[in-house]
Amino acid sequence: MRMQATIRDFRTHLGTIREQQGISQQELSRYSGLELSYIQEIENGDVVPELVVLLTIADTLDIDVKGWFDY
C-alpha cells in the first residue's frame, strides 16, 4: 500500500515541480525528447517510468533525482 502512495505522491510532485518552473507538459516533452502522451501518463499515474526516463526528466528540469523524493 505504501508503494502506491509513494508513486501517487511522486507524480503529483513531478507536476508541481514542472509547474513551478513554468514549463508545460508540451514544453517538457519537447525539451526532454519524450512523447507528450508519455509525460501525461506519468503525471496521471498510468505508468511508472523507468530510471532512465526519471534521469532524463530530472536533467531537463535541472533537478536532483533524490530531491524529487524529498517531500
Secondary structure as GFF3:
##gff-version 3
##sequence-region A 1 71
A	DSSP	alpha_helix	2	20	.	.	.	ID=ss1
A	DSSP	alpha_helix	25	32	.	.	.	ID=ss2
A	DSSP	alpha_helix	36	44	.	.	.	ID=ss3
A	DSSP	alpha_helix	51	61	.	.	.	ID=ss4
A	DSSP	alpha_helix	65	68	.	.	.	ID=ss5
###
